[in-house]
């Protein structure tokens, strides 16, 4: 959500963004978060914003979004570290904290 707030203006209506959020929440409703899902979300958001074409660019879509909007969410680094720790411990995802259940 924080990334969407950075990338859009308040009350901006963009059907592709809505569809992306809907897919993301649907995925998270059925699966625990993982690095692959984060990367997919960032790639799709960068594509919608017009700063990344996966067929032509091999660059990091998050880097493109950060350049376009001036920053990325502060929560991104801790999230990726948590997901990397889970992966190195042999888990592909992390359980959401109990307060979110």
ZIVEN-V983250 format. One record per residue. N is the residue number from 1. BURIAL is b if it has 16 or more other C-alpha atoms within 10 Angstrom, else e. Layout:
n=N burial=BURIAL
n=N burial=BURIAL
//
This chain:
n=1 burial=e
n=2 burial=e
n=3 burial=b
n=4 burial=e
n=5 burial=e
n=6 burial=b
n=7 burial=b
n=8 burial=e
n=9 burial=e
n=10 burial=e
n=11 burial=e
n=12 burial=e
n=13 burial=e
n=14 burial=e
n=15 burial=e
n=16 burial=e
n=17 burial=b
n=18 burial=e
n=19 burial=e
n=20 burial=e
n=21 burial=b
n=22 burial=e
n=23 burial=e
n=24 burial=b
n=25 burial=e
n=26 burial=e
n=27 burial=e
n=28 burial=e
n=29 burial=e
n=30 burial=e
n=31 burial=e
n=32 burial=e
n=33 burial=b
n=34 burial=b
n=35 burial=b
n=36 burial=e
n=37 burial=b
n=38 burial=b
n=39 burial=e
n=40 burial=e
n=41 burial=b
n=42 burial=b
n=43 burial=b
n=44 burial=b
n=45 burial=b
n=46 burial=b
n=47 burial=b
n=48 burial=e
n=49 burial=b
n=50 burial=e
n=51 burial=b
n=52 burial=b
n=53 burial=e
n=54 burial=e
n=55 burial=e
n=56 burial=e
n=57 burial=e
n=58 burial=e
n=59 burial=e
n=60 burial=e
n=61 burial=b
n=62 burial=b
n=63 burial=b
n=64 burial=b
n=65 burial=b
n=66 burial=b
n=67 burial=e
n=68 burial=e
n=69 burial=e
n=70 burial=e
n=71 burial=e
n=72 burial=b
n=73 burial=e
n=74 burial=e
n=75 burial=e
n=76 burial=e
n=77 burial=e
n=78 burial=e
n=79 burial=e
n=80 burial=e
n=81 burial=e
n=82 burial=b
n=83 burial=b
n=84 burial=b
n=85 burial=e
n=86 burial=b
n=87 burial=e
n=88 burial=e
n=89 burial=e
n=90 burial=e
n=91 burial=e
n=92 burial=b
n=93 burial=b
n=94 burial=b
n=95 burial=e
n=96 burial=e
n=97 burial=e
n=98 burial=e
n=99 burial=e
n=100 burial=e
n=101 burial=e
//
